[in-house]
Amino acid sequence: MRLSIYQGLLLLYKLIQTSAEQCTSETFRINPDKRNVQLRGFTYRTFENISPRACFKTCIRRKRCHSYNYNRASLRCELNLKPMYISEGYFQNMVGYVYAEVHHYRGDPLFDPCVGNPCDEGEVCESLKNEKVMCILDDCKTPNEAFQNVALGKMSGQSSTYNNEHAEHAVDGLTDTATHTQQDQSPYWWVDLGNIYNIMRIEVINKFTSGSRLHDLDITVGTHLDDMSIFAHYTGPAADNEHLVFQRSRYTDGRIVKLTITKGPEMLHVSEVNVIAYPVC
């Protein structure tokens, strides 16, 4: 019982402290762009039990951070990558959250400690005691857990559907089902991983019949279907049930994975697509 009371008092103290900090600071006058919403699908790093000002600092000090979500009740801070464009569909109603973009404050010495000292990607600008700043590597480590197939069961789509062989059949974990388009000029299939991931490799398991239809395949990765870049190209043709593995020398950040046959008309059909990755920290 004493421990529970102590934990409650500690949480109450943190809430009072962060509220006071947010209201009385001379320079920390951040007006949230949106209240009671959370940007979905672009969070790449999360911090727990930190104040609103600390959340702002963790974002503005990182070059890749475009915006953040902050929950004052749980003291949770979520840093976001920049979408190609901001769509209202990316926001989820979440009471207690605020969404703030930091580009309003970049370049302002009252807020931005890195003015005149830009850091490289993957580095953080830290203030020193002598009021100077320096760039250090971000304390972001690869998770210890094993890589996993992050495409399994995720939302997917395709250019057309043949014989009720829908897009989700390629992410159902079964090799005796398949996704299948009609004969399109440039048939495609995509999966939305639901969040940004460091993609280690992409595996395509070809359909068990008519496997030679898989050829001239572009595999692209991006944060949005309108913002994709090439991950791999497969000339083919593939054999029935062939297990194709595509891997790059460096991990690729992405939320959407798309397969497109570039030389048609053709049908695109595969049994399974595995995206082996881990969350971006």
N, C-alpha and C positions, 0 to 999 in steps of 0.2 A: 504493500500500500504506500509506504514512504517513497519508494522508487517511482511509483506512478505520479504521486503529488509533485515530486521533484522534477520529473520530466514535463509535467504540465506547466509548472512555474517557469522552467527554462524556456519552453516554447512561447509562453506569454511574454517573457522578457525579450525574446528575439523579435516577436511581432511588434512590441512597443518600440524597440530600438530601430527596427527597419522603417516603421511608420514615421518616427521622429526624424530619421535621416532623410527620408524622402521629402518631408515637408520643410525642414529648416535649413537645408544646405544652401549656401550662397550660390554655388555654381550648378548644382544638380537640379535643374528645372526641366525635366524631360516630360514632354506632353505625349502620352501614348497615341499612336496613330489609330488604334482600335482598342476598345474595351470589351471584355467578356468574349473574346475570340482567341483562338489558337491557330497559327499557321500550320497546316498539315503537310507532311511528306517531304519537308526540306530541312528538318532538324538534323544536325550532324554532331552535336555535342550537348551534353546535359550536365548541369551542376546542381547540387542539392545544398540546402541550408545556407544560402547566401542572400545578401541584402539586395534591394533594387539597384543601388549604386554599383555594387560589385558586379551585378549581372550586366549592367551597362558597360562597365569597364572591360569585362571579359570579351564583350563583343567588339567594342570600338578598337581594342588593341590587336584584334586578329583581322588580317587583311581579307580573309575569305568570308567573314561574318557580315551579312547584309542586314539582318534584323534579329530580334529575339522575342521570345514569349516569356512572360514572367508571371508566376502565380504567388500572390502575397500570402495566401493561406498556408501553402506548403513550402514556401521559400524555394521554389523550384525555378531554375533558369534554363531555357532551351535556346541554343544558338542556331540560326538558320542560314543556309546558303541562299544565293539570289536566284529566284526563278527567272526564266526568260522574260516573262511579264507577270504582273500580279493579277490574278483572277479571283473574283469573289468565291469561286468554287473551291479555292484552296483553303478557305477559312472555315473552322468549325466553331460553333457556339459553345463556349466553355466559361461558365460563370467563375469569376475570380482571376481570370487571366487578362493580361494586357499585352498588346502587340506593338512593338516600337521599331522603327527603322533608324539606323544610325547614320545614314548618309547626310541627314540634316545637320549633324554635329561634327562630321569629319572636317578637318582643316581649321576648326575653331580651337585656339589654344586653351580656352576655358574647359574644354571637354576632351580634346584629343591630345594625348601625351606624345604622339608620334609625329606631330607637325614638323616637317623638315627632316624627319628621320624615318622614311618609309622602310618597312620590313618586307622580306621576301615571303612568298607563300610557305606556310608551315612554320613561321616564326611568330613570336609574340614580342611586342614592344613593352619593356619593363622600365619603370622609373627607378632611378638610383637615389641614394641619400644626398648626393651633391647636385640634385635637381636635373641631372643629365639623364638620358635614356639610352638603352641598348637593346639590340634584338637578340633574343635567345630562341632556341628551338622549343616549339610547343611541347608541353608535357603530355603528349598523346601517344599511347602505346597500343600495339596490336593486341586485341583481346586474347586471353589464354585459351578460350574455348575453341573447339574445332570449327573449321569452316563448315557452312551448311548450305543446303539448297534453299535459297530465299524466294524462289519462284513458286514453290509448292502451294497450291490452293489460292494463289493471288488472282486479282482481276485481270482479264485478258480480252483481246478482241482480234478480228481478222477482216480482211477486205470483203469476203463473202463466205457463205457457208454452203457446203455440198452434203446432201444426204444426212442431215442432222448431226454431222460431225463438227461439233462446235469448238470454239477456241479453247475453252477450259479443259478439253480433253488432253491438251499438251502439258498441263500442269496439275494433273490429277494423281500422279505417282504411279500410273498403270501403263505398261508398255503394250497391252492388248487393245488399247483405245487409241484414237488418233484425231488430230484436228485436220480439217480438209476444206480448202476453198474451191470455188468453181474455177473454171478456166478464165483467168483474168490476165490483162496485159502485164501488170506488175503485181502479182499477188503478194500479200503481206500478212504477218501475224505479229502481235505484240503482247507483252505482259507488263503490268504496272506493279512494281515490287512494293509500293506503298510507302517507301522511305528511301533516303539516299544510302547506298551501300558502296563499299569498296569491292568491286567485282574482280575476283581472282581468275575465274575461267567460266566459259559457257559451253555446255554440252548439249548436243542435238542428237537424239536417237531417232533414226529414220523410220518411216513406216514399214511394216512387215511385207507389204506388196507394192509393186510399181515404184520401187525405190529410186529408179533412175530419173524420176521427175525432180529430184532435189539436185539442183545445179545452179551455177551463177548466183550464189546466195550471198547477199550482203547482211551482215550482222552489225547492227548499230546500237549505241547506248547513249542515253541522255537524261536530262531532268524533265523533259516534256516532249511530246510527240513532234512538236515544231522546233525542237532544239536537239538534234541527234548528230552524233559523229560516228565514224566507222570504227568498229572494234576488230572485225575480221572479215575476210572474203573467202568464199569457198567456190572453186570452179566446178568440181564434180565431174561426172555425175556420181551419186552415191549408190551403194548397194542396199538391198533389202535389209532392214534391221541394223544397218551400220551405226555404230556409236562414234560420233564425231566430237573431238575435243578441241576447243579454241582457247588459247591462253596467250597473254601478252607479257612482256618482260616487266611492265609496271602495272600496278593495280589501277583500275579506272573507276572513278566516281560516277554513279548513275542510279536512276530510279526506273527508267523505262528501257526494256530490251526489245528490239524489233528485228524480225527476219523478213527479208524481201527478196524475191526472185527478180533479178534485174532484166533478164532476157525472156520475154514471153511472146505470145500468150502461153500460160502454163498453169498447172494446179500446184498449190503448195500444200503438202501434207507431211506431218511428222508425228511420231508417237509421243515424244516427250522432249521438253526443253528444261534443262537444269541450269540454274544460275548459282554458281558456288561463290559465296561472298561473306563478308562480315560487316556489321554496321559501321558507318563512319563515326569516329569518336569525336 
